[in-house]
Amino acid sequence: MPSQKILEQKQQAVAELAERIQNSIAGVIVDYKGITVEDDTKLRKELRENGVKYTVVKNTMIKRAAEKAGLDGVDEVLNGTSAIATCDEDYVAAARILQKFADAHENFTVKTGYIDNEIISLEKVKSLAKLPTREVLLANVLGAFQAPIASFARAVQAIVDKSGEEAPAEAAAEEAPAAEA
């Protein structure tokens, strides 16, 4: 039986993880076994740079935190080693980075994920992973908005250029009869 102090620490850790899950918009649970310290360090750095919090946690603690956060259906995948990655701002960052890492490392696997406190299938996690970054998506949307405006600007410029070419020809035609007279 654990001491009261250890029990309180575990309860605090579960409460913090539950709050982290509730406040995040997306997350991924992975099986991290078989990776080297160097690979783990690189992975954690990339996750941190993209605003993803990544923590190795005991399965029972993830289960209790998920229940407390209202995230049902996690216990099915909680076996072996587990780590959880959560993100507060980007729906695809955790899935994209962790799936790319799983593709490159045989023993590292994605178990499941969630979006807005709803468990999603492994196929949906893989689909999310294929989406471009938020910045690329925003650039594409901005480009789509700018395309009609840019086309209009080019059309107006073409009209201006065309009328600019006709004006000197008309001026030269008007001057020619005056010179003959």
N, C-alpha and C positions, 0 to 999 in steps of 0.2 A: 504494500500500500504506500503510495507516494506521500511525502510530507505535505502539510497544509501549504507551505510556501511554494513548493513545486507545482502543486495543483492550481494555486492562484496564478502562477506564471503561465501555465498552460491555458487556463481560462482566459487570461488577458491576451495571449497570442491568438487564440481562436476568435475572440471578440475583434481584435485588430484586423485579422484576415477577413472576417465576415463584413466588416465595414469597408475594407478595400474592395471586396467583390461587389458590394452594393453600390459603391461610388464609381466603379469602372463601367465603361460601355461595352467592353469586350475582354475576353480572356481565353487562354488556352492552357490545357493540362497536358503535360508530356511525361514520357518515361525517359529519363536522362541517363540510364546506365550505359557503361561502355565508352564514355567520352573522356578524353585526356584533360588534364588541368589546363593546358594551353588552349585547347579548343573551347573549354568551358569559359575561360577568361575572355576569349575573343567574342563568344556568343553573348556573354553578359554585357560587354562593352557596347556591342551593336544594339542590344535591347535598350540599354540605358540611354544611348544617343537618340533613340527613337521614342523615348518617353514611356517605355514598357518596364514595369516592375516585375522582376523574376525572382522567385523564392523556392528553395527546396523545402518541402513540408511533409510531415508524416501524413499518411493517408487518413488516419482517424481525425486528425486536426482539419484536413481539407473537408472531410465529410461533415463534421460538426459545423464548420464555418459556412459551408454551402447551405446546410439546413437552416442555420440562423439567418442567412441572407435571402432565403426563399428560393434557392437554386436547386430544383429537384432533378434527380436522375444522374447525379455525378457518381454515386457509389458503385455503379456497374463497372466503371473503368479504374477504380481505385485499388489496384493491386500492383505489386512490385514497387519500384522506385517512382516517385512522383514529384513534379515541380509545377508550380502555377505561375503563369505570366498574365498580368493584368495591365490594361491601358485605359486611361481616363479620357483621351482625346481622339484617338485614331482607331477606327473599327478594324482595320486590316493589318496594322503594324505587327502585332504579336503573331498572328497567323502567318504572315508573309515571311518573317524572319525565321520563325521556328520550323516551318515546313521546308524552307530552303535548307536549313541546317539538317533537318531529318533526311532530306534527299541526298545530302552529301555524306552522312554518317549512318552506317548500317544499323547500329544498335539503338540509336536515338529515334524515338517514335512519338508522334502526336497521338494522344489518346482521345481527346474531345475538346470542344470549345463552347463558348457561350457568347451571345450578343444580347444586350439589354436584359440580363437575368433570365434568358431562355437558352437551354441547352440546344446546340446545333449538332448535326451529324458530322462525321469525319469528312464526308464528301463536301459538305458546305465549308468546312474549315479549309480544305484544299482549294475550293473555288475562291474563297476569300484571299488565299495566299497568292493566287494568280492575278489579282487586281493590282493595278499600279498604285504608287504612293499617293497620298492625299494631294501633294503639290502637283503631281503630274495630272491627276484628275481635274484639279482646279485650272491648270493651264489649258487643258483640252476644252473645258467649259468656256473659259475666257476667249479662246481661239474661235469657238463656235459663235460667241456673241460678236466678236470683232469682224468675222468674215463678211457679213452683209454690209457693215459700215465701210470696211476697206473696199469692197466692190463698188459701192456707191461713190466713194472718194476717187477711185480710179476712173469711173465713168465721167464724173464731173471734170477731172483733170484732162481726160481725152477730149472733151468738148472744148475746154479752154485752149488746149494745144491746137485743136483743129481750127478754131476761130482765130487764133493767133497767126496761123499760116495763111489764112484767107485775107486777113487785114493788110499785110504788106502787098499782096498781089493786087488788091483793089486800089490801094493807094498808088501803086505804080501805074495802073490802068488810068486813073484819073489824071496823073501828071503827064502821061504821054500825049493826050489830045491838047493839053495846054501848051506843050512844047512845040507842037506842030503849028499852032496858030500864030 
